[in-house]
Amino acid sequence: MKEKNDLPNGWKYLILKKLITQDIKNGYSPTCPEEPNGRWILSLGNLTENGFDPSQVKPAPKDDMRVQDFLLAPGDFLISRSNTLDKVGRTVLFRGEIENCSYPDLLMRFRVDETQVTNEYLEGYLRSSIVRTYIQRSASGTSGSMVKINKSTVEKIPVVLPTLPEQKAIADLLSTWDEAIEKTERLIQAKEKRFKELLRELIAEPRNTQKGAKWENVKLEQVCKIASKEKLNSVDGHFLLTVKLHCLGIERNDRIAPTLTERGRPYYQHKSGDFLIGRQNFHNGGFGIIPPELDGGITSNAISCLIVNKLKLSKDFLWFQFANPNYYKKVGHVMDGTGQKELSDKQILKLKICLPDLETQNQIAEILSSARHEIVLLKQLAEQYKTQKRGLMQKMLTGEWRVKPEIVNQYMEA
């Protein structure tokens, strides 16, 4: 953050309170009906990293007169006052996307003086790393996950204010990245929808979609076995692997240093291509194949390693079998335990899968892998756009980079 004296000529440094024309006000959270009735109320989910998401609204009650006092109007700013540290203080500009819409108690609302600041510039500024850092440092709470900010915190947000023409120019420039991000994320949604359709057609309902193909129900023990590995005598110099949930694969975990204790779990080393199953989280999509870059990683004995009979089963095809939500979520019903449930190795090998011949398995896995790879590339592209935008915002909103004068002049009133 630049000091006041370092700002470009004509720019101002002030706190948000100096721009607010309508006092900051918490929302109201009524008891909501299940059925839509033409009235709506927002949730924290409407405030995303990239702006307002209208899809997360809930029906609001018609017979609660207090709701009327919290109806939103175009030009209202909304900021979350309670959330996880990475999400608290998320801010959006309401543009009238939803009619008859109010806001809940976990959000605050305010309006600003548009003779001093444009709504579009301020929305971008309030989502910048400058403000995110301030919010996260100011947030407080006793919960390990949820933190809060209050009215005073919001009022004291530091604001760097260019001239109005330059504000408009900056906002328009940043909107170019917003459009690219939005377009890419819409494409991701479409690709993910198509992937789910392919998963259903090729894996979940093959007998309905692949007439004439011969599929056989088998138990995993007929085509796999559990790897028998030696316990490590030392974990020095080794890195830990984590099996992520929701079918997101395997990652390196540098947050936790593995340690051997007398009563603790033993550790085992794995190689690239090993098929790992988190026995406590299989029903949450906790399984994956170790990629080449994580060769040699270790896990505790809470993770099982499957050895696949390559003459009968494609490892990638098995992953897609497991990745069908209708498959892995149902496994929770057979897991043992009264508290933290766990799938035993014996239960894993008794799981049933439906298999075509090996050639068909490989063909299906190739189609699904290609579709999944497209999604991965698009997500990487979206993240690149977001990173570029964050860098641009940091430079533009502090005056380190300036919009060319001839462009700013186009925004000046005649």
N, C-alpha and C positions, 0 to 999 in steps of 0.2 A: 504494500500500500504506500503510495507516495505521500509525502508531507504536503501541507497546504502550499508552502512556498515553492514546491517543485512542479505545481500544476501549470499547464499551458495558459497563456494569456486568455482571459475571458471565461475560464473554467472556475467552478466553485466547489468548495468542500463543506458539507454540512451533514447534519444527522437527519434521518428520515422524518422525525417529528416535525421539522420545519416545512415539510412538503405535504403533510397530511391535512386534509380538510374535513374529513369525517372521522370521528374518534374510533380508535381500534376497539372492536367489540367481539367477544366470544359468541359462538353460535349456540344453537339449542338442539338437543337430541331427544326427540319424542319417541314414543313407542310406535314402531313402524308396522304397517300391515304387510301381508305377503303379496296381495294382489295389487297391480297398478290401478291408479284412479285418476291420473292426470296431474297429480302433485308429486314432486320429487325432492329428495334430500341427498346431498353429496356425502361422500365418505373420504377417508384418508387416501383411498386408492385412486381417487380422481386427480390427485396431485402427483404427477410423475416427474422424473428427472428432466424430461424434455417438454413439460407443459401440461395442459389440461387434457385428461382422458374422460370424455363424457360417458363411457360405457359402464362405469362403476357406480352409477346412481342407484338409489333404492326408493321404493314408493314412500311417500309421506302421508300421514293421516289427514283426512279431510275435516274431521270434527275437532281438531286441536287448534284453537284460535291463535295460540302463541306462535305457531309456525309462520303465520302471516308477517310477523315482525322481523323475520329473518330471511325474507325473500331476497334473492340476488338481482342486481341490475347490471347491465353492461358497464364496464369500467371499474367494477369492484375488484380489489385485490384480495386474495385468500392466502393465508399462511398457516401451516400446521404448527400447533403449539405443543403437541406431544406425539412422540414417535421414537423409533430407534435413532441412534446418533447420526447415522448417515442420511436419514430422511426428515428429521425434525427441522422445521424452518423452510421446508419446500414451499415455493411461492408460485402462484399462477395468476394471470389476469383473466377474469371472467368476461367473455365477450357475448354473452347471451346465447350460448350454445344450447341451453335447455330452458324451456319456459316453465314458469311456476316452480322454481327450484330454490330451496333454502339450503342452509349450511349447518353442520353439526357443531357440538360443543368443542370438539378437538381442533376446530379451525378458528382463526380470527379473520375479521374483515376490516378493510379500510379503503379510503379513496384519497386521491392526491390532487394537488393543484396543477392542472394541465397547462397553466400559463408559465409554469416553471419547469415542468418535466413532462415528457411524453410518456404515455402508459407503456408503449412498446419498448422504449429505451429502458425504463425502470424495471420492467419484467425481466429483460435480459440481464440487467445489472444485478437484480436480486437473486438470480440463479448463478452468478459468477462465483469463482473460487474465493474472491475477496470476501463476499458476504457469507459463503458457506463456512469459511474458516472462522469468521467472527461468531456465527451462530453456534458452531460446535464448541467453541471455547466458552461461550456464555451459558450453554445448556446445563441443567442440573437435574439431579434425581437420585433416589436411593435404589431404584431398580437396576439390575445388571443390564437390562436391555432397553427399557423405556426411559427417555429423558424429556424434560420440558423446558420451554421458554415462556416468558411472560410479556405483558404489554410493554413494560419498560425496556426489555431487551430489544423488542422490535423498534420502538421509538428511537433507540440509540444506534441503530444500524448506520454505519458511516456511508455516505453517498458522495461519489465524485460526479459533478454535474457539468457537462460541456454546455455550450450554447445550444439553443433549441434546434437550429438547422443541423448542427453536427450530431445532436442526439438522434434526429430523424435519419441522417445518413448512416450512422452506426447501426441503428436498429434494422434498417433495410439490408445492410451488408450481412448482419448476423442471420437475418431471416433466410438468406440463400442457403446457409448451412442447415437451418431448421427444415427447409423444404427437402434437401437431400437426405437428411436423417429420416424424416417422415416417410418419404418415398421408399427408402430402403427397408424401413421397418414394416411398411405395408406389404412389400414384396416378401419379406421373411414370413409374415403371417400367412400369406397365400401359399408359400412353399411348405410351411409346417402343416397347413391343412391338407395339402396334397400328399405329404409324407404319411400322415395319419390314414388317409384313404388307401395309400399303397400298402401300408402295414396291415390294414384290415383285409384288403383284397388278396394279398399274397401270403399272409401269415395267419390272421385270425379266422378268416372264412374261406380258406383255399378251395374247399370242396364245392362251394357255391360259385366261385369265380373261375376255377380252373377245371372245367369239365374234362374227364378222361384221365386226369393225373392220378396216380396211385399214391396215397398217403397212408402212413402206418403209425399207430399210437405205440410209443415205446416208453419204458422207464429210463431215466438217465443212466442207471447202472448198466444198461445194455450197451451204451455207447460212450460212457465216461467212467472215470474213477477219480477218487480224491487223491491228490498228490501226497506222498509221504516224504517229508523234508526234515533235515537235521536241524535241531535247535542251535541257535548261535550262542557261542560261549562269550562273545563280546559284541557290543553294538558300536564300538568306537569307529568313527569314520564312515558309518552307514547313514543313509537317509531314509526317512519314514514315508510310506505310501498311505494315502487315504482313499477309500472307495467312496466316491461321492454319491449322493442320493439322486433320485429322479433320472436315472439312466445317463448321468453326466460323466461316467467313466472314472478313471484313476488320475490322481494328482499327487504331486510331491507335497509333503507337509513339513515345512520348515518352522512352523509355529511350535511344534512339540519336539523336544529332544528325547529320543528313545532311551530308556534306562532299564537295566536288568536288576531286579530285586529278588530276594529269596522267595517271597510269596506272590510276586507279580507274574503276569503272563509271559511266556517265552516268545522269542522273535524268530522269524524265518525269512530267508532271502529268496527273492523271486527273480525271474528273468523276463525279458521282453517277450510278449505273446502269451504269457500266463493268463488264464481266465480266473479272476478273483471274485469271490462272493462274500459280502459282508453278512454273516449269519444273523445278526440282529436287525438288519435293515434290508433284507432281500425284498420284502413286501413294500418297501419305499423306493425301489429301483436301485438298490445298493449292490451293483455288480458291474464288471467291466473287464476289458482286455488291456494289459499293460502295454503302452506304446514304446517304441524303441528308445526314446530319450529317457525313459525311467527304468531302463534295464539295471538290475542289481539292487533295486529298492527292497526294503524290508517291511513286514507287517507282524502284528501279534497273532496269536493263534485264534483270535476272534474272526479272522479271515480264512476262508477255505480256498484252496486252489484246485480247479478242475483240470484233469488231463483228458483230452478229447481223443477218441479213436478216429484218426483222420481218414480211415477207409470207409467210415460210416457216417460221419458228421462233420459239417463245416462249422468251424468255431464262430465265424461271423454270422452264419445262419442261426446258430444257437443264441447269440446275443440278441438278434432281432426277435426270436421267439420269446425270450425273456422280457424284452422291451415292450411287448404288447401290454398296456395297462390292465386289460382284462385277465392277463395271466399273472403278472407279478403281484398285483394287489390282493388277489385271492389266496396267495400263499400264506398270508397272515393268519388265516383260519387254522392252519395245521402247525403253527409254531408253538413250541413249549414255553412254559414259564408263567408265573402269576404277575410279576412286575415287568422287568425287561425281558421280553420274549426273545427266544433264539431258535434258529433253525439248526438242527443237528446235521452232521455229515450224512447220517443214515437217512434222514428225511430228505435231504438234497437229492440223494441217489434214487429215492422213490418217486421224485417228481416225474410227471408224465409230459412228454412233448410229442408233437405230431410231425412226422418226417416224410418228405418225398425222397426219391433217389438222390444220390450225392450230386449228380450233374445239375438237377433242378435246384437243389439247395444253393449251389454256387451261383447259378443264374439269378435266383431271387436275391441272394445276398449282394450281388453286384449291382442290381437295380436299386435296392434300398440304400446301399452305401453311397452310390452316386447322388441320390436325392438328398441324403443326409449331408454329404460334402458340400453341396450347393448352399445349404442353410448355414453351415459353418463359415463358408467364405463370405456370405452376405452379412453375417453377424460381425465378422472381422472388419468388413467395410464400414458398417454402421459405427463400430467402435472407433475406427480411424477418423470418420467424420466428426464424432463427438470430441475426440482428442484435439483435432484441428480447431474446432470451434472454441474449446476451452482455452487453447493457446492464443487464439485470435482475440477472444474476449479479454483475457488478461492484459494483452498489449493495448487494445483499443480503449478499454474502460479506464485505464490509468493514464492515457495520453502518451504512452511510450511510442505507439504508432498512431498516426493521424490520417484521417480521410483527406484526400487531396482537396485543396481549396476550391478548385473549379467544380468539383462534385458537390461540396458543401454549399456553394453558391446557388446550385439548382434548387436547394430546399429553402432558400430565403424567400420570404414573402415579398411580393412586388410593392 
